[in-house]
Amino acid sequence: MKTTLLLAAGYNLAWGGLIVLFPLEPFRWAGMALPNYPEIWQCLGMVIGVYGVGYGIAAFDPVRHWPIVFVGFLGKVLGPIGFVWSALDGRFPWRAGWLNVTNDLIWWVPFALILLHARRATPSPASPAP
């Protein structure tokens, strides 16, 4: 778990930094039209980097910090859903979907396993007395 979360932290910090410093490059790589306001994309890069900080913190106590992993997992599930929705609607080119592989899909199983472990390791609250 620690290794997975440290890898996710490093990846998110690197990807977020790339987006902040070179916001137009991912659009060029994906063959998409360049955005009118790259600053919005840079803001997303900042958020991605902040997730990296969170994963780094969670790496040292994943059971205690499971909410950080859960929020990241939600983003990694909802992001590809949003992409497919937009691609089906013709707003995103399908070739841009490769971004979902490294940003989201490869993290589904490891994050789900961390969350399952945290659930099993967390004691259930005591049932109230009748």
Buried (B, 14 or more C-beta within 10 A) or exposed (E): BEEBBBBBBEBBBEBBBBBBEEBEEBBEEBEBEEEEEBEEBBBBBEEBBEBBBBBBBBBEEBBEBBEBBBEBBEBBBEBBEEBBEEBEEEEBEEEBBEBBEEBBBBBEEBBBEBBEBBEEEEEEEEEEEE
